[in-house]
Amino acid sequence: MRNYPLPKNDRTIETRDVAEYCAKMCRELSDMARSQRLDLLRYLLLLAQKEAEAQSGGLPDPVEVEDLDLENNETD
């Protein structure tokens, strides 16, 4: 895994840490998009979240997987 130096100290962060942070932020942004009925944006953010989770080695939340399935079956 790659290490990325942080600019203000000697600590480094792992690629996994970055991917986990991205997954968390995508989830929060998708919740915001959902509250404003930005369905396509929400869907894309959920996909980005899943990719970040896969890169970090994390398992997706089953509720979020159901959200993706429901998104494909909804009719407005």
N, C-alpha and C positions, 0 to 999 in steps of 0.2 A: 504494500500500500504506500501511496505517496504521503509525504509529510509536507505541510504548508506552514512556514514560520509566521507567527503573529508579529506585527510591526512594533509593538511596544514592550515586548519582553522576550525571554528566551524560550518560552513555551511553544510547542508545535501542536497542530491539530491533525488528526488522521482523516483520510478520505471518508472513512465511515462516519466520523463525527459531523462532517459537512453534509453528508447524505441524510443523516438523521435530522439535522437542523432543517434542511430543505423540506423533508417530509412533513415536519411539524408546521412549518410556515405555509406550505401548500394546503394543508388541512385547514388552517385558520383562514386563509384567503378563500378557500372553497366555501367555507361557512358564510363568509361575508357575501360572496357572489350568490349563494343560495338565498340569503335574506332579501336580496334585491332582484330575485328572479332572473339572474344572468346565467341561464341554464347551460349554454355552450361553454362559457368561461368556467363555470363550476365543474363541468365534465372534464375539461382539459386540465384543470388544477388537480382533480382527483387522479387522472392518469399520471401527471407529473409526480404526485405523491406516491403512487404505486411504484413508479420507476425508482424514486429515491429510496423507498423501503427495500426494493430488490437490491439496489447497490449497497445498502448498508447491512444487508443480511437479515433485516427485520422481517417479521411476518405481518401481512396486512390485517387490519382489524376486520373481523367478519361482518360487522355492521356496515363498514365502508364498502366492502365488496357487494353487499346487498344494494347499497345506494347506486353503484354502477349498473347493476342488473336492472334496477327499477328505472333508471334513466333511459335505458334502451327500450323499455316497454311502455313508457308513459305516452299518453296522447293528450294534447291540449286542444 
